[in-house]
Amino acid sequence: MASVSTNSESASNVTGATIFVGYVLAALCLSTLIVLDLYQSYKNQINLSSFSTRAPSVFSRLQIFLALAVLSFSTLSYHMLSYLIYMYNQWVTTDDPEMFSGPSNILTLSTMQASRQIWQWLTESALFLNFAETICKNSANFWWTQQALFVSMASALFISIEGSRRQIPHLWAYLAIGQILPISFAQNLFFVAMLLFPISEEGLATQIPGPVTQCLPVAAYYILLARAPSSIGKPIFMPIIVLLRILLLCPFLFRNSVFEALGIASMSMQSAQSGYSTAYILALLCSAILFVQRTIWALKQNQVSDILMAVNSNPAVSALGYDFILYVVSCAAWFLTAPDDDAVKAS
């Protein structure tokens, strides 16, 4: 009977395992695409006079954000690998030992045996669901999770408008990798792109939908985010998580000129910037309200030290928590190292 149950679960989780492997491959492909774009842009601009005049400032900042990107990727890789090892060890120790054809220590298996056992583990483990439930498991864990979710929407807005203004190639790739991985890695790569791609006149003419269209997905995002903790363990939980990820793409998708045909696109950059400003304010306001609410909720059940230490409670929480810290450090570094003229332009 145990084997029948195992086969049934294996069959039902093949799709999840395939998606997981696809996530890993997509992250590698997107990272490679972005790095190649950045390298090509650097080669194209290094001999330009306009680039040479600001080279000292650009070079130093490039080094900073390339280093932060590497640190973000390394930190994330460490914590995600720790999470996978943690989940694999749980699977090994809790399942029926008779189901294994070899030793549970994967390092002692041949390549073929190891591949089969890893695939068996992937098809019998709900990695995505377990990850999502872990980061929302209690008030302390979710306090860290919500910080990462708050900045994800702000980052999506920032990447969408600045990428459009600068005509950054494959802008969708930055947002896509921000969906697959926590946001600090994509944000640091985007900071590098901003240094290599000055604001474009064509970018200033990009048609972007008006304030209402921009604010609707932001409002929906925070409404669902407020609903997420109470939906844990219910059928609606995973649909909420999926919708949150989809809504993060809206700032990019809604800049498309298709909205002009619908009569809801802004024809002027001034109107578009006004819309983005309104969306930013809405995002900040919603973040502040939810931050206060969730912090009070967390403090009612935990000491401050318990909340801070929760970042190390599980590799899944660590992946998001430390990524949030790196995101804050990266944004601070961006504004602190910006020349005065760049700061004026950015505003």
VEXMARLO-557856 format. One line per field, with one value per residue (C-alpha): residue number from 0; x, y, z; residue in one letter. Coordinates in steps of 0.05 Angstrom, whole numbers, plus 5000, padded with zeros to 4 digits. Last residue first. Layout:
BEGIN
n <- NUM;... .
x <- X;... .
y <- Y;... .
z <- Z;... .
res <- A;... .
***
This chain:
BEGIN
n <- 346;345;344;343;342;341;340;339;338;337;336;335;334;333;332;331;330;329;328;327;326;325;324;323;322;321;320;319;318;317;316;315;314;313;312;311;310;309;308;307;306;305;304;303;302;301;300;299;298;297;296;295;294;293;292;291;290;289;288;287;286;285;284;283;282;281;280;279;278;277;276;275;274;273;272;271;270;269;268;267;266;265;264;263;262;261;260;259;258;257;256;255;254;253;252;251;250;249;248;247;246;245;244;243;242;241;240;239;238;237;236;235;234;233;232;231;230;229;228;227;226;225;224;223;222;221;220;219;218;217;216;215;214;213;212;211;210;209;208;207;206;205;204;203;202;201;200;199;198;197;196;195;194;193;192;191;190;189;188;187;186;185;184;183;182;181;180;179;178;177;176;175;174;173;172;171;170;169;168;167;166;165;164;163;162;161;160;159;158;157;156;155;154;153;152;151;150;149;148;147;146;145;144;143;142;141;140;139;138;137;136;135;134;133;132;131;130;129;128;127;126;125;124;123;122;121;120;119;118;117;116;115;114;113;112;111;110;109;108;107;106;105;104;103;102;101;100;99;98;97;96;95;94;93;92;91;90;89;88;87;86;85;84;83;82;81;80;79;78;77;76;75;74;73;72;71;70;69;68;67;66;65;64;63;62;61;60;59;58;57;56;55;54;53;52;51;50;49;48;47;46;45;44;43;42;41;40;39;38;37;36;35;34;33;32;31;30;29;28;27;26;25;24;23;22;21;20;19;18;17;16;15;14;13;12;11;10;9;8;7;6;5;4;3;2;1;0 .
x <- 5283;5333;5358;5372;5409;5449;5471;5491;5533;5501;5543;5495;5434;5458;5492;5427;5390;5442;5442;5366;5367;5421;5377;5318;5360;5381;5308;5285;5337;5340;5265;5274;5338;5298;5302;5359;5315;5274;5330;5303;5232;5255;5298;5238;5199;5143;5068;5042;5105;5087;5018;5045;5097;5045;5000;5057;5087;5018;5004;5074;5073;5005;5029;5094;5058;5006;5060;5098;5034;5020;5091;5084;5022;5055;5113;5064;5030;5097;5119;5061;5011;4985;4950;4877;4843;4840;4885;4934;4934;4965;5024;5054;5070;5018;5061;5120;5080;5037;5093;5089;5014;5031;5075;5020;4969;5012;5017;4942;4928;4974;4936;4864;4861;4873;4935;4957;4899;4903;4975;4960;4902;4945;4988;4925;4903;4974;4978;4907;4926;4990;4952;4901;4952;4981;4914;4889;4952;4954;4982;5053;5074;5148;5168;5221;5251;5261;5298;5341;5366;5436;5449;5513;5501;5428;5448;5493;5434;5392;5442;5436;5360;5359;5403;5365;5296;5289;5296;5245;5203;5262;5291;5230;5232;5304;5290;5231;5280;5312;5349;5349;5314;5336;5268;5234;5284;5275;5199;5194;5254;5227;5156;5181;5228;5172;5130;5186;5204;5140;5146;5217;5193;5132;5175;5215;5152;5124;5175;5161;5085;5085;5088;5088;5159;5149;5083;5112;5173;5131;5085;5143;5181;5122;5167;5152;5170;5233;5255;5245;5284;5341;5340;5343;5400;5438;5430;5455;5514;5533;5512;5556;5546;5471;5473;5407;5441;5411;5346;5305;5231;5246;5268;5196;5197;5214;5290;5304;5250;5273;5345;5322;5284;5344;5390;5343;5339;5414;5421;5372;5411;5478;5452;5418;5481;5523;5474;5468;5544;5556;5505;5535;5604;5576;5542;5605;5651;5602;5599;5674;5675;5617;5647;5715;5683;5639;5676;5695;5622;5605;5669;5650;5707;5677;5607;5604;5646;5604;5540;5564;5582;5515;5477;5519;5506;5431;5427;5470;5426;5364;5392;5414;5348;5309;5348;5334;5261;5254;5280;5227;5173;5191;5188;5119;5094;5120;5084;5019;5056;5102;5043;5008;5071;5083;5012;5017;5085;5057;5000 .
y <- 6258;6215;6275;6315;6256;6247;6320;6313;6251;6186;6148;6157;6144;6078;6055;6064;6024;5969;5966;5962;5906;5870;5871;5846;5789;5771;5763;5728;5673;5670;5655;5596;5574;5568;5602;5648;5708;5690;5720;5791;5771;5733;5792;5838;5791;5752;5743;5814;5840;5803;5833;5903;5893;5866;5927;5977;5946;5938;6012;6033;5987;6012;6084;6070;6033;6088;6141;6102;6093;6168;6183;6133;6168;6236;6208;6184;6252;6287;6235;6255;6211;6175;6110;6096;6103;6029;6038;6076;6017;5974;6021;5978;6011;5966;5904;5933;5960;5896;5846;5849;5833;5765;5747;5767;5727;5664;5673;5685;5623;5583;5604;5596;5521;5536;5520;5592;5639;5684;5703;5720;5770;5831;5813;5805;5876;5900;5872;5896;5967;5964;5932;5989;6046;6043;6043;6100;6142;6139;6087;6094;6115;6119;6188;6197;6131;6159;6217;6166;6171;6143;6068;6042;6068;6048;5978;5970;5992;5940;5885;5908;5906;5837;5809;5846;5820;5749;5700;5676;5738;5786;5745;5761;5835;5841;5799;5843;5900;5861;5923;5986;6042;6092;6122;6054;6020;6077;6069;5994;5982;6031;6004;5932;5953;5985;5922;5876;5923;5905;5830;5828;5865;5819;5758;5784;5797;5732;5691;5727;5723;5648;5600;5652;5639;5565;5560;5590;5545;5483;5499;5511;5449;5400;5339;5272;5290;5327;5270;5219;5264;5269;5194;5180;5229;5201;5130;5150;5189;5133;5139;5153;5229;5219;5194;5156;5092;5054;5028;5073;5059;5012;5071;5095;5171;5217;5215;5220;5272;5315;5310;5331;5391;5415;5404;5444;5500;5502;5507;5565;5599;5592;5612;5674;5696;5684;5719;5779;5783;5779;5835;5876;5869;5890;5947;5974;5963;5998;6056;6065;6060;6108;6163;6159;6151;6213;6250;6184;6163;6226;6218;6147;6096;6056;6059;5999;5953;5971;5959;5891;5872;5895;5856;5794;5799;5806;5745;5703;5720;5704;5636;5618;5639;5602;5538;5540;5557;5501;5451;5474;5473;5401;5381;5414;5379;5312;5323;5285;5225;5220;5226;5168;5126;5137;5118;5054;5039;5047;5000 .
z <- 4821;4784;4745;4808;4839;4776;4779;4852;4839;4865;4916;4975;4931;4902;4967;5005;4952;4957;5033;5033;4982;5020;5083;5042;5013;5084;5104;5040;5039;5115;5118;5071;5107;5172;5240;5221;5203;5264;5306;5295;5313;5375;5398;5393;5438;5406;5404;5413;5379;5315;5311;5326;5271;5223;5232;5230;5167;5135;5142;5120;5060;5039;5044;5007;4951;4945;4943;4890;4848;4852;4831;4774;4750;4754;4715;4661;4658;4650;4599;4556;4518;4579;4560;4578;4511;4496;4435;4479;4527;4473;4477;4532;4599;4632;4623;4662;4722;4717;4728;4804;4797;4769;4829;4877;4837;4844;4920;4925;4883;4930;4993;4967;4984;5058;5099;5102;5081;5143;5128;5054;5061;5074;5014;4972;4989;4978;4908;4890;4908;4867;4809;4809;4818;4748;4712;4756;4747;4670;4625;4597;4528;4519;4496;4550;4528;4458;4489;4526;4598;4603;4596;4628;4699;4696;4675;4736;4780;4744;4761;4834;4831;4800;4855;4910;4888;4912;4854;4802;4801;4803;4747;4706;4724;4701;4639;4619;4608;4552;4528;4572;4536;4590;4605;4598;4645;4695;4693;4697;4743;4795;4793;4800;4856;4896;4886;4909;4967;5005;4991;5021;5083;5087;5091;5150;5192;5164;5202;5267;5259;5245;5186;5130;5107;5120;5083;5020;5022;5036;4978;4930;4952;4951;4957;4925;4854;4875;4921;4866;4818;4869;4879;4805;4794;4853;4828;4758;4785;4833;4906;4966;4963;4965;5037;5040;5020;4961;4932;4977;4988;5045;5088;5092;5092;5150;5152;5077;5064;5121;5096;5027;5054;5094;5035;4991;5043;5052;4976;4978;5034;5000;4931;4960;4994;4932;4886;4932;4942;4867;4856;4912;4880;4813;4848;4881;4821;4775;4824;4821;4746;4736;4780;4746;4676;4676;4621;4587;4578;4539;4499;4478;4482;4540;4511;4465;4509;4570;4531;4508;4580;4606;4553;4565;4640;4628;4582;4629;4689;4648;4627;4698;4729;4674;4687;4761;4751;4699;4749;4798;4744;4727;4800;4807;4745;4769;4836;4821;4792;4852;4901;4866;4863;4937;4955;4914;4945;5016;5000 .
res <- S;A;K;V;A;D;D;D;P;A;T;L;F;W;A;A;C;S;V;V;Y;L;I;F;D;Y;G;L;A;S;V;A;P;N;S;N;V;A;M;L;I;D;S;V;Q;N;Q;K;L;A;W;I;T;R;Q;V;F;L;I;A;S;C;L;L;A;L;I;Y;A;T;S;Y;G;S;Q;A;S;Q;M;S;M;S;A;I;G;L;A;E;F;V;S;N;R;F;L;F;P;C;L;L;L;I;R;L;L;V;I;I;P;M;F;I;P;K;G;I;S;S;P;A;R;A;L;L;I;Y;Y;A;A;V;P;L;C;Q;T;V;P;G;P;I;Q;T;A;L;G;E;E;S;I;P;F;L;L;M;A;V;F;F;L;N;Q;A;F;S;I;P;L;I;Q;G;I;A;L;Y;A;W;L;H;P;I;Q;R;R;S;G;E;I;S;I;F;L;A;S;A;M;S;V;F;L;A;Q;Q;T;W;W;F;N;A;S;N;K;C;I;T;E;A;F;N;L;F;L;A;S;E;T;L;W;Q;W;I;Q;R;S;A;Q;M;T;S;L;T;L;I;N;S;P;G;S;F;M;E;P;D;D;T;T;V;W;Q;N;Y;M;Y;I;L;Y;S;L;M;H;Y;S;L;T;S;F;S;L;V;A;L;A;L;F;I;Q;L;R;S;F;V;S;P;A;R;T;S;F;S;S;L;N;I;Q;N;K;Y;S;Q;Y;L;D;L;V;I;L;T;S;L;C;L;A;A;L;V;Y;G;V;F;I;T;A;G;T;V;N;S;A;S;E;S;N;T;S;V;S;A;M .
***
